[in-house]
Amino acid sequence: MKKPTILLIEDDELDIISVERSLKKIESEYELHTAYNGIEALRLLRDPNVGLRPDVVLLDINMPRMNGIEFLKVIREDEQLKHLKVFIMTTSSEINDRSEAEKLGISGYIIKPLNYTENTKRSDSMDAFVQFHLRKILLDASN
C-alpha cells in the first residue's frame, strides 16, 4: 500500500505550521513535502531523482518569485503535471485570483486565515478541509 503524498507550496511559516498541525489529526499515513514558492515546487516535481507525484497539492496564491497563479499556468501546460489535484489557499478578498485559479482547473479552496482567533467559534478552515476532503483523497490514493 503506497503512502499518499501531499505537496504544500507556502511561503508563510505560520501557515505551514497550521497545515502541519491540521494534518496530524488525520488517521492515515502520508508524506508531506514543502516548497516555499512555485519555482521551488517545480524543481521538486521535475527532478527525476525525487520522483514526486503528489496526490494533492496545497497551493498558496500570494508568494514571492512565482505566485500560485503562475505556478498553475505552468503545470496545466505540462503533460506530466497537468492532472495534479490542486487546492488553493486564499483569502476571501482575492476575487480575481480565485476566478483565474478556477479557469486553471483547481479542485477547491481553503480560506485563510488557516486558524481561528479567540474571537470566533467557527472551525478552522484547514481542519475542515482535512476532515471532509483530504481524508477521502488520501484514503483513495493509498488503495
N, C-alpha and C positions, 0 to 999 in steps of 0.2 A: 504494500500500500504506500503510494507516494505521499510525501508531506506537501500540503498545499503551500504556495508561495505568494507573498504579498510584497509589492514594491511601493514604498512610501516616498513620495517626492515632495519634500517640505523643507523650507529654509528656517523656520522658526523653532528653536529648540524646545520651547514650552509646548507648542503644538505637537511636536514629536513625542514628548513625554506623555501628553494627554492620549495620543493614539496608542502608545505602548501600554499605558495603564488600562485602557478600554479593551485592548486585545487580550490582555491577561485574563479577562473574565470569561472568554470562551473556553469550552471544554475540549477543544481539539488542538492537535499539534499543528504548527505552521512554521514557516521560515519567514522572517521579516528582513528585507533589505531596504536600506535608506539611502536616498540621494538628496543632495541639498539644492539642486536645480535641474532643469531639463537637460543640460549638456552632460552633467554627471550621470543622469539616468540613462541617456542614450549610450554613453560609454559602457555602462553595465550591461545593457540589453544587447549591444552589438559585439561585445567581447566574446569570442568563441571559447576562451579559457574559462569564462564564468558560466556560460550556457544558461543564462537567466531567462526564463519564460514564465513570468508571474501569472497566477490565476486571477489576481486582482491588482490594479494599480490605484493607489490613493494619491491624487494629484492636487497640489495647491495651485491656485491660479496666479497669485502675485508672488513672483520670485525674481531674484536678480539673474543676469546673464541670459537665460532662456526661460520665459514665463510658461505657464501651463498651456495657454492657447497655442503658442509657438511649438511647444512640445507635441501637442495633439495633432497639429498640422503635419509635422514630420512623421509621426508614427502612422497616421492614416494613409500616407503615401508610400509606406514601406511594406512590401509584400509579407515580410516575416513578422511584422509588428501590428499590422492594421486591425487585427481581430482581438487585440487585448481589451479586456473589460476595464474601463476607466471610470472611477467615481471622482468628481471634482470636489474639493473642499473650498468653500467660498463664503463670503459674507452676503447677506441678502440684498445689499445695496449695489452689487455688481451686475446690474441687469444686462448690459451689453456683453460682458464676458460670459454670462450664463447662456445668453442667446447664441453666441458664437460657439460655445462648447457644445450645445445641443446640436448644432449643424454638423459638428465634427464627430457625432455618434457616441456621446458619453452614456454610461449606464445609469447614472444618477448623481445626486448632490448630497453633500454633507455640509450643513450650515455651520459656519463659525460664528461665535467662538465655540470651540470644541468642548469647553467645560462651562458649568453654570456658576453664577455668583451666589453669594449668600442671600441676595435679594430675590431670587427666583426659586420656584419649586419645580420648574419644568425639568424633565430628564435631559441629560446630556445628549447632544446630537450624535456624537461619536458612539456613545454607549447604545443608543437606539439603533444606529446603523449596524453595529456589531451584532446585537441581539437579533435583529429582524432580517438582515440581508447577508452580512458577511458569513455568519454561521452556516447558512444554507449553501452559499457559494463554496466555502471551504470543505464542507461535507461532500458535496457533489464532486469536487476536484480530487478528493482523496480516494474516491471509489473508482 
